[in-house]
Structures are given as structure tokens and as C-alpha cells.
Amino acid sequence: MLQAAKYKKLKITALVVCLLCVLSLGVAVAAAFLNTNRDTRPAPEKVESGLEKTNAYELLCEKGDYRYYFRDDRDIILIENKNTGYIWKTGVDIALPSEIEEAFDVVNSAKEDNDPSEIKDYADDLGISVADVKTIANTPKDSSFTNDRYGAYANSLLTVEYYTGSGKAMKTSRVSSASYDEDEGNSGLEAVDKEKGEYVLKCLFKIEKEDLGINVYITFGDDGNITYNIPYKEITGKAIDKICNIVITPFLGTSGGATLAYDKDEQDWVTLKGKEITPGYALIPDGSGALVRFEDNKTKFSDYKGKVYGEDPATQLTYYDSLGDTVPVKNPTMPVFGISHGDGTQAAFVAYADSGDEYMSINATPSSSGEGEVRLTERVTGRQNRYLMAPDEMLAVDRNARTCRAVRPAGKSAPEAWLHNNYAFTNAPLEDVVEFLERHYAVEIEVADARILQYSYTMEFYNETIDEVLSVMSQITPIRYSRVNDRITVQAAR
């Protein structure tokens, strides 16, 4: 995921990203694999693309060995290699939870009423076929994208993260080009020069009743090359000062996850089933580069966040450094990342930036999976309730309201939970926690005792104040804090 970001009042400059779809063909030679110091493990097997090209995709142009399609309702570009048929999509291409629920209700109502015209009327209103409605109704939900806002984010070509509120109440929110709510904005793709493969995606967002206009110029190349260009001079509207990040195709090449199918007994989408993981890996620019294999991870991994131009202490309220017992993450040598599917010679893309904002970052989030359920028994009544937990979820218990619900931890690896002011840390060093809290709560935190930098934290918060967070930290580790307005001092407990 490539982000072009600004720090509060600093402006975003033009951002250019080039996406290269690579397909190598060669002579197969039978040979045994020999380990060398260049390999972390044997290459995966050859694979076929599991992505489908439906009638919802409109052909834009053909350039060289590639065809380029676009799905207007989800703002997804589909790239197809004409020689092999291998397909890439810039988004996850999922139906939103509300779309599935509406189609499901319409189809079942038509069955109960023995009136097929209900489905046809619904299909006509949406401009789709009856078969499309039935397909959506029978589509399992994606367990990773359980609300419409995050589902739109997973599909969209462009997403804007922006600041809301001010001072201690400042938070970030998100709006996407394929917005689930027309009141939040809309977008449309227009041809600039179809023969040259030049198009523009015009986005108009509504951010806290203020307009924000962004034009994304897209050029399709003969060799599978896609170039995105967002000129700063064409970012318009009063909401420009609220921009936090501009995110481009964050889910291109993703694999795995799980679905939630409808359970008639539970009358809800709770039947969890893992998706097949495409063999392959992601390239991240940690120093000279590192590979993250696609696997069914049972353990939660930390995110990788590479600041393209390195850390800038001038943008932080406080700055300090420490030496731990692990090899530190390095700054990117180049602003580049990519994903390979198959045996390493079959299908891959590489993306890089050749200009952009000085706070640009490249983020990678390894996912973890697993499934299970939690059963709670009330002490007085003895009644037992069953709660199915999707990957990376936790059960939040409200003792006052006597209710429970599954929530997704955020930390730095679950963007969906950020929308609900829910975040978590897993074995996070104190300095990382402090940096996050400063930005999240718009406070200045001074670490007055270097000895406490050795502490790390695994904790989860949901709508807590900064004082409540610091209080929990002081219970976990021997630290204490003092606060004067928005200035906080943290030191070792005496």
C-alpha cells in the first residue's frame, strides 16, 4: 500500500505511481532445488489466477499484450494478459455487506410471496440483471470487510484519509472513490485519449460538509505498465487542509482471508470458511529489500511502515531514540514494492514512485487467520450465548449494558477498527506507543527517563481517553505520568 501523506498543515505535492505487471515465459527445465544464501525457501508452485472477469467489467483499451477493463460501481481496474489469461485487479472486488443483505431479503421475499417480479423490479432499479441479484444474494460476506465503509475502501482505486475534530478530539476518518454512500461523494472515469490509453478518474468527496476534488490521471502502457498521476494543482475544495493521506489501490495483489456464509439456524452470516491462499510473496523495501511469504499465519505480525524519505524529527512533537535487542527496521532504499504470484517467473507486479510528498510511506500488513467461537454463560440465569469470532476479532463485553459484540482490533494493522476509535498494540515498544498517542490525541508526551524505553506493551483500547490509556500503561509497567493541559510527562515510578 502506497500512501502520500502530509503532517497536519503541510501540503501534498504531485504523486506519480507506476504499476508494472510482469509475465515471464521460458523453457521449463527439470532440476532439483538447491539452497543458496540467496534463497529463504524453495519457490512456490505455478498457479492459475483465481480472479474472474464478469460482465460488470467494461473494456477500456488494448495495449500490446494486455487488455484493460474497468468496473464503474466499484472503481476497479482489471488487467488481463492476452497470452496467458492471467488477471490482476486493483481492488478486492467484493459486494458490500448491505448489498448482500438487501439482495438476500429481496430474493427470500420473492420466494415467500411466490412473486418473481419483486426480484426483477429490484434489478431494474439497480440497472443489473435478475441473475446478478441472485448471485449477490448467495454471496458470502468477506470476514475482513464487515462494514460498508471498509468494503468500499477495499474495492476503490483511491481513498482519502482525513482529519476530523481538533485538539484532544482529533481523529482520522476515510472516504473512498467508490463510496458506499452518495452523500460522501462520487467518481467517474473519463477517456482523455483512448488510443494512447489515457484516462482520468474524477473524484468529488464531501468531507464534513466541505468539498474535496481530486483528479487521478491514468495511463495504460503496452507492457502492462499503469501510471497514476495526481497533480497537486488539481486538488480543489475547502477540505484540502484536512487531508491526512491519499491511498492508491491498497489491496492490489492481496490473497487469502475468509468468508462468512449464511447460517439458517443462526439466521446470520456466521459460517466461517478460509479462502485459498495464492502461493507467492510481497516485496517490501526494508533496506535492500525483504520478502513476506503468503501463508496462513496463526500469529499476528507487526506491520511494516517504511518512510520513503526517512524520519524527520522536525515533524514530531518530541524526539528520542533507543537501542533494543532486535535488528531495527531500515528506511527504504528505494520507494518500491511488489507482489509475485506463483513460482517467481509467472506473474508479478512492481510499483514505485518517482515523485511525491515528502511524507510518503509504504505500508505492508501481514494478515493472520484462524477461527473459533466464544461461549459466555450468565452467572445468574445460566443462559449460554455463542459468539463466532472472525480472524483478528475480539469480544467486547459491556458489563453495564449487559451486551457483547465482536470488534476488530486496530493498532497499526486493522484500518477498519480505526473508524471506531479502536486500536491495539502487540509487543509494541514504548516509543512507538508514545508516537501513536501523540498523533491520535494531539498531545505532547515527554519521556523524562530513558530507562523506561525498554518497556513494551500488548493492550487494546476502545474509546478510552488519553488519561485512561496512560493509567492502564502505569498498571502494566512501573511508570507514572503527570499532565498539564496537552503536555504530558512520563517517567519511571519511584
C-alpha angles and dihedrals in degrees: 000000000000119000130188105200142176130205106239106290099013115109131241117240127204114303124207123185125180120203118197121193107202125196119177123196122192147145115290113234123190110232142141119252115249121196116236133171088261094065129072092190141334117300117262123254124269114274141192121232110264092201121106131216107219132185088263088078119086120206110243103178146322119238121178110307094349140083120203122207134180133208106207101196092054101028093234126152116210118203117198126187107221094208099053105014092233111157134207126185127199091217138038091252100218133152112248116251092246091051091053092047094048094048090045092053093047094050093047092045090052090052093049092047093040087228115130090181089078090067092045093050091050091048092049091052090055095040093239135112128267088246089056091053092052091047092053091046091056095044116113116231119250109247091212095056106044100158133050096245094056092041090055089049091053092052103038128101092214133027129182120207112200142180122254128189124003141252115003090352095057114127137158128245136178141231125185135207092241091049119188089217121054089208088066094055146278141236140204136192117228130184115242096176113349095189090056091043094244121150138158128217107209113203127189115186131187110217115182090331092311126110126241121185123193128175119202113197111207125194121188115208135206094246098051092275118149120188123197120196125182109185111209092218089063095055101101141173138066092277092070091098090060096060114123102167140355110213123197123202095326094178101048108138097006119155139191128016128134141266133225114219125196116268113205093202094051092035090219142086098269108123103111120208127170121235121234112265116228109230110245144083145249123240115220124186098237099154105306091358140281136211125232110199122219104244140146094260116198092188126068112244128204118254123252115231116178118188104213095214095033130245118324110202090193090072095054127084090222132011132201138145137211140188116235133184095257133075106267122235110259130224115261113272088208132009093251139119137162149170131231126201122198128358098347095262098060114070131348145140134212123200127195141167122228096184138005150112118338091236095056115142138185114219130191124186117193109207129222128207142193134125139225146127140249123221118198123192121203110232096219104038099027089224113153123213124196121217119187112213121210121207114300093006129130132197114247113204120201104199094188096051091034091227136127132200138169115250131181118238113234114189104140095316110057111061093180093064091052088072089063096046089251117139139159142194126212114198088327118171116243092247091057091048091049092049091051094046092050092055096039097049098027093236135131115240122191119197100212097181121051091200092075092058086085091071123098130191139216108188144130131220135190118189094329122152122243090256091054091050093050091046090056091048090052089054093050097047134018098264134120133197140202127200136203110180106300096346115094128184120201122193142152117291113249 
